[in-house]
């Protein structure tokens, strides 16, 4: 155990020092972190170490993903959630024994002791996947329910999924109406991972068809959930193509598919090819006439191409020259790299 204690203490120092810039953490804080984590391998015995760990971590700050600094005094629930995420995310980098057990313990502290909704959701995830603790779907659902009760959108979506499908192992009886209601609440809060529920308003599966409300939900996801914005933008583009919930408008469809494509959405990239607009007049058309020099813009006809070249406000001449310069540099670098490889 002594050998493990040394490894855990060293890894703990790495975890905690990465929570803030090294210069901002004094040696006393580092020692507190090491002492706190040194006893972590004893978690396998089932010993509740919360009091001891809290005492050792007092005074230590942790910088969250959004830049907010929290400590056990200022926001203990969020402190433990972020600490658990840090431990769970980097097991190989940290060489931390029983890392998921430690993460589970952190989430339990946040959820059970400090009533933090994020901790409740993470604890539910541990029970649902068997990470750091014995898999227990019933416990997972119970914690998702607690987090949903205090407004956590992600937990509402997860609980709604259980209810829509039903889960005998978790003791959940299928209840499509209640499940869809929770999924709707999650989407209305901007939780884009529940986007598949939005499609129910188009098909009428479990809810009354309402294409207009579907469009409204998609716009909410676009403005509130950066992670799922691309999928929502693509879905909104499809609405404008088909006229579902909005007046059909190919220019709007091209606008939203362009934004999604810029973020790397594969479906939007394909859609954009069929919705290509003239880069000068903005008219939706086949737009297959490329600029022969840079091959970066397309036009609906020769007239638009000529007008764009020396346009008074937005001429293509300058950008075209820059595109060609960059292409030439890239070609030279590639050729140089190939030559070097051949030489070696």
N, C-alpha and C positions, 0 to 999 in steps of 0.2 A: 504493500500500500504506500510505503514511503516514496518509492520510485514514481508511482502514479501521481502522488501529491506534488512532487517536484515538477512533473510535466504539466499538470493542470495549472499550477501556480504560474509557470512561465507563459502558458497559453493565455491565461486570464489577463496577465499584464498586457499581452498583445491585443486582446479584445478591447480592454478598457482604454489603452493608449490610442487605439484607432477611433474611439468615440469622440475624441477631441484632438486637436493638434498637440504633439508631444510637449511643446513649450508651455502649453496652457494647463498641464496637469502636474502637480507637485509630487514629490517622492512619497509623501504621506498618503496621498490618494492612491498611488500605485500599490503601496503596501496594503492598504485596506482592500483593494480589489483582489490582490493575490491571496490574502488570508481568507477572504470570503469564498473564493472558488476552490481553495485547497481542500475543503471538506466536501465538495460536490460529489466525489465518487461514492460517498456514503449514502447517496440518494437511493442506491439499489437496496439498501436495508429498509427503506420506507420511513426513515427518520425525518421528522419535520424540522427543517433547519431555518425556517423563515425568520425567526427572531434573531438568531445569530447572524444570518446573512444581512438582514436589514441594518443591524448595528454596525457591521463592518463597512457597509456601503454608504453610510451617512456622510454627506459632504461631497460625494462624487457627482459630477455633472455628466450628462450624456447628450450629445447632439443628435437630434432626430433627422430623418430623411428630408423633412421640409425646412430644416435649418433651426427649428426651435430647440432651445436648450432646456432640458428638464432634469430634475433630480428627485431623489426620494422625498424631499420636503415639498417641492413645488408641484409635482405631478407623478406620484409613485406608480399609478396604474400604467401610464404611458411609458414611464421609465422601464418598467419590467417588460412591457411588450417589445420595445425596441431592443432591449438587451437580449431577449429571447430570439428575436429575428436575426440579430448579429451572430449569435452562437450557432443558430440553425443553418445559416447561409454559408458558412465558411469552415466546415469541418476539416477539410484537407489542409487549408491554409493555416489553421490554428492548431492542428494536431491535438484536439481537445477530446479526451476520453468521454464516452457517454454524452456526446454533445446534444443529442435530441432529448435525452432525459433531463438535461439541464434546461433546455429550451422549454420543455413541457412544464418544468417547475416554475420557470419565470412566468409563463402564461397563466399558470394556476394562481400565482401570487397576484397578478394583475386582475384576474377574473374573480376569484373567490374572496380575496381579502380586500381589494381596492375597487371592485365592481366596475372595471373598465370594459366597455363593450368590445373594443379591439382584442383585449385579452380573452374575453368570453368566446369570440369567434375563433381565435387561434387555438384555444383549448379544445373547442369543438372539432377543429381540423385534426388535432392530434388524436383524439378518440376515434374520429372517422377513418383515419388512415393508419392508425396503429403506430404513429411516430412518437417515440419516447415513452409510450405507455401501451398497455394491452388494448387492442382494437375493441371498441365498444360503441356500436352505432346508436344504441339507446341514449348513452351519455352524450354522444355528439349532438343528437337532436335536442336533448334537454338544454345544452349550452347554446345551441343556435337559437332556441326559443327565448332564452333569457336575453341574449344579445338583441334579438328582434324586438323584444318587448321594450327595450330602451332606445329603439330607433335605428339600429345598425342596418344599413341598406344591404350590405353583402350577406348578412345573416338572414335577412328576410328572403333574399333570392335563393339561398341554399335551402332554407326551410320550405319555401314554396316548391322547390324542385322535389323534395322528399314527398310532399303532399300530393303533387300532381301525379307522381309515379306510384306512390305507396311503397312501403318498405317493411316487410314482415320482420326482418332481423332487428330493426329499430323500434318495432311496435307501432309503426305509423300506418294508419288506415288511409287508403286513397281518398282524397277529398279535393277533387279538381277545382271546385269553385273557390275554396279557401286558399289553395295553393296559388291559383292565378291572381287572387286578390293581393297576396303578399308579393308576388312577382311584379304586379302593376305598381305597388307602392315603391318597390326597389327601383324600378325604372324611373318613376316620377321623382325620386331622389337623385337621379342621374347615374345610377349604377348600371353601366352599359353591358356588363356580363350577362344580364338578364334580357338581352336584346331579342333572343329567340321568342320571348313572350310577346314582343311587339307584333310579330307576324300573326299571332292569333287574331288580332283585330282585322287582318286581311282575309283570313280563312274562316273566321267564325268558330274556331276550335275552343270551346269552353267559355267564350264570351260572345256578345252580340257584335256583328261586323260593324266596324267604325273606322273607315280608312282615314278620315280627317283626324281622329284622335291618335291614330298610329303615327301620322306625320308630326303631330305635336310632340309625341313621346320621343321620336327620333331627334327632333330639334333640341329637346332637353338633354339628351345624351351627348349631343355634339357640343353643347355649351358647358356641360358639367363633368364629363368624364373623358379626360384627355386620352386615356389608354384605349378606349373603344371608339374614339371619334371617327377613325377611318371606316370602320364597318357601318357606322350610322350614316356617314356621308354617302357611302355607296348605296345603302338602302334608300336614302332620300333621293338620290339620282334616279334609281329605278322607279320611284313614285312619279317623278316628273316625266320619265319616258312613257309610262303606262297611263298617266293621269289618274293614279290612285290617291285620293284624298286631296289632290291639288289639280289645277288646270295643267294639262300636258304642255310642257315647255322644254324643248330640246336644248335651248341655250342655258336654262337653269340646270338641266341634267348634266350638261357638259361642265358647268361651273363646279357642281358638287363632286362629280367624278374626277375632275382635275385636282381638287383639293385632296381627295382621298388618294389619288395616284401619287401625288407629291409626297405622301407619307408612306408610300410603298405598298399600298393595298393592291394585291394582284388582280382581283376582280375589277377594280376601278380602272386599272391600266388597260385591261382588255376592253372594257366598256368605252373608254375614251377613244380608242381607235375607231369605234363605230360612230362616235359622236363628234368627230374631229371638226373644229370650226376654223374658218379662215382666220389666220393670225393678224390680218389687217382690218377687215371689215366686221369680223365677228359673226358672219352669217354661217349658220349650220349648213354644211353641204358635204359633198364627197371630199373636198379640200385635199386633193392628191397631188397638187402641183408644188413640189418642193423648191426651196431656194437651192439652185444648183451649186452654189459656192460653199455654203456652210452645212446644208442639209439639216437645219435646226427648226425651220419654220415652213408652214405650208399655206397655200392660197387656193381660193376657189377658182381664180382665173388669172391670166397674164396681166390683166389691167390692174388688179389689186397688187400683184407682185411689183410692177413698175411704180405704182403710186407709193408703196411702202418704202422703197429704196431711199428716196430723198424727201420723205415726208417732213413738213415743217416742224411738227411737234415731236413725233416719235419715229424718226428714220431708222431703217434697218441697216443702213450702210455701216455705221460704227460697230454695232453688236456683231454683225456678220464678220467683220475684220477680226474682232476679238475672238470669236469662236474658232476661226481658222488658225489664229496664232496659237491658241491653247491646244488645238488638235495637232499642230505641227510639233509643239514641244513634247506632247505625250508620245507622239510617234518616235521622236528622237530618243527619248528616255527608254522606250521599249526596245528600240534597236540597239542602244548602248548596253542594256541589260542582257540582251540575247548574245551580243558580241562577247561580253565578259564571261558569260556562262560557257560559251563555246571555247574560249581561250583556256579556261580552267579544265 
